[in-house]
């Protein structure tokens, strides 16, 4: 399921939402690097839409979305884009473009809300990690409740991926574990609601004329 053998053309054709998200991440990172040549890092983050809790400043609501597409350096960008490139496509195919996009954005927002609530000190936060952990949570939901979709080998891989990811979040400094946790919870809840909505739609009686 997570083995990517598609050509670039096939990837864009089969997983258009994931491909566009990756391109947006790359484009914004390039623009931020260019802008930072003549401005400070904090000013660059502020202008491009980072989420923050800073003295004397209030973060606008739209930053809960824009921060999902920003990254702090090339390593941060590479790690998140690689995770998207490898792990997100199967979920996009299973859910369809719009449900997948809803899960991704809602998970990212949930991660940023959790980050804002639980941080005890001032901070600036950027990154797609909350949304990516929402994707991991969506796979976990399917592994637990839709065993006809997720085989046992994929389930083991998902569990290991989540365990290693959270362990890494605790060990490595300057990682926003609150965003990871919030995104994970958000993705699990959103997918549960999507599945419930689909089940109700299929159970709805059809009137005959």
C-alpha positions in Angstrom: 0.0 0.0 0.0 2.8 2.4 0.8 5.1 1.4 -2.0 5.3 4.2 -4.5 6.1 2.9 -8.0 4.1 5.4 -10.0 5.7 7.8 -12.5 5.5 11.5 -11.7 2.8 11.9 -14.3 0.8 9.0 -12.8 1.3 10.4 -9.3 -0.2 13.8 -10.3 -3.1 12.0 -12.1 -4.0 9.5 -9.4 -3.3 11.7 -6.3 -3.9 15.3 -7.4 -4.7 16.7 -3.9 -1.5 15.3 -2.3 0.6 16.4 -5.3 -0.8 20.0 -5.1 -0.2 20.1 -1.3 3.4 19.1 -1.8 3.8 21.7 -4.6 2.4 24.4 -2.3 4.7 23.4 0.5 7.7 23.6 -1.9 6.6 26.9 -3.4 6.0 28.6 -0.1 9.3 27.3 1.3 11.2 28.8 -1.7 9.4 32.1 -1.4 10.2 32.2 2.3 13.9 31.5 1.7 14.0 34.3 -0.9 12.2 36.7 1.4 14.4 35.9 4.3 17.5 37.0 2.4 16.5 40.6 3.2 14.3 40.2 6.3 14.5 38.5 9.7 13.3 34.9 10.2 10.5 36.0 12.6 9.3 38.7 10.2 9.2 36.1 7.4 7.2 33.7 9.4 4.8 36.4 10.5 4.3 37.7 7.0 3.7 34.2 5.4 1.2 33.1 8.0 2.8 31.2 10.9 0.8 30.5 14.0 2.1 32.2 17.2 1.5 33.2 20.7 3.6 36.2 21.4 3.4 39.1 23.9 1.3 41.9 22.6 0.2 40.1 19.5 -3.0 38.0 18.7 -2.9 35.3 16.0 -5.6 35.8 13.4 -7.9 32.7 12.8 -6.7 32.1 9.2 -3.2 31.3 10.6 -4.5 28.0 11.8 -4.7 27.0 8.2 -1.8 28.8 6.6 0.7 27.5 9.1 0.0 24.0 7.9 1.8 24.8 4.6 4.9 26.5 6.0 8.2 24.9 7.1 11.2 25.8 9.2 14.1 24.9 6.9 14.8 22.4 4.2 15.1 19.4 6.6 11.6 20.1 8.0 10.2 20.5 4.6 11.9 17.3 3.2 10.7 15.1 6.1 7.1 16.2 5.9 6.9 16.1 2.1 8.4 12.7 2.1 5.8 11.5 4.6 3.1 13.0 2.4 4.5 11.5 -0.8 4.7 8.0 0.6 1.8 7.6 3.0 -0.9 10.0 1.9 -1.8 8.6 -1.6 -3.7 5.4 -0.5 -5.9 7.5 1.8 -6.7 10.0 -1.0 -7.7 7.1 -3.3 -9.9 5.5 -0.5 -11.7 8.7 0.6 -11.8 10.6 -2.7 -10.4 14.1 -3.2 -12.8 16.2 -1.1 -13.1 13.9 1.9 -9.3 13.5 1.9 -8.8 17.2 1.7 -11.2 17.8 4.5 -9.4 15.2 6.7 -6.0 16.8 6.0 -7.1 20.4 6.6 -9.2 19.6 9.7 -6.4 17.5 11.2 -3.9 20.4 10.7 -6.3 22.9 12.2 -7.0 20.5 15.2 -3.2 20.2 15.7 -2.7 24.0 15.7 -5.6 24.5 18.1 -4.1 21.9 20.5 -0.8 23.6 20.1 -2.2 27.0 21.0 -4.1 25.6 24.0 -1.4 23.5 25.6 1.8 25.5 25.1 2.7 27.1 28.4 5.2 29.5 26.9 5.4 31.8 23.9 6.0 30.1 20.6 5.9 30.3 16.8 4.7 27.2 15.0 4.7 26.0 11.4 4.5 22.7 9.6 2.3 20.0 8.1 3.0 17.5 10.9 -0.4 17.9 12.6 -2.1 17.2 9.3 0.2 14.2 8.6 -0.5 12.7 12.0 -4.2 13.1 11.1 -3.5 10.9 8.1 -1.8 8.3 10.3 -4.8 8.4 12.6 -7.2 7.8 9.7 -5.2 4.7 8.7 -5.4 3.5 12.3 -9.2 4.0 12.4 -9.5 1.9 9.2 -7.2 -0.7 10.6 -9.3 -1.0 13.7 -12.8 -0.7 12.2 -12.5 -1.6 8.5 -10.3 -4.7 8.5 -11.7 -5.4 5.0 -9.7 -2.4 3.7 -6.5 -2.6 5.7 -4.6 -5.9 5.8 -2.8 -7.2 8.9 0.7 -6.3 7.5 -0.3 -2.7 6.7 -1.9 -2.5 10.2 1.4 -3.5 11.8 3.2 -0.9 9.7 0.7 1.8 10.7 1.1 1.0 14.4 4.9 1.0 14.2 4.8 4.3 12.2 2.7 6.0 14.9 4.7 4.6 17.8 8.0 5.7 16.3 6.6 9.1 15.3 5.4 9.9 18.8 8.6 8.6 20.4 10.6 10.8 18.0 8.3 13.8 19.0 9.3 13.3 22.6 13.0 12.8 22.1 13.9 15.3 19.4 14.0 19.0 20.6 11.9 21.8 19.0 9.2 19.4 17.8 5.6 20.5 18.5 4.2 17.3 20.1 1.0 19.1 20.9 0.4 19.7 17.2 1.1 16.0 16.5 -1.3 14.9 19.2 -4.1 17.3 18.2 -3.7 16.4 14.6 -3.9 12.7 15.4 -7.0 13.1 17.5 -8.5 15.3 14.8 -7.9 12.9 12.0 -9.3 9.9 14.0 -12.5 11.9 14.8 -13.0 13.3 11.3 -12.6 10.0 9.6 -15.1 8.4 12.1 -17.6 11.1 11.2 -17.0 10.6 7.5 -17.6 6.9 7.8 -20.7 7.5 9.9 -22.0 9.9 7.3 -21.4 7.4 4.5 -23.2 4.6 6.4 -26.2 6.9 7.1 -26.5 7.9 3.5 -26.5 4.2 2.4 -29.2 3.4 4.9 -31.5 6.2 3.8 -34.7 4.7 2.2 -35.3 5.5 -1.4 -38.9 6.6 -2.3 -40.4 5.1 -5.4 -42.9 7.1 -7.5 
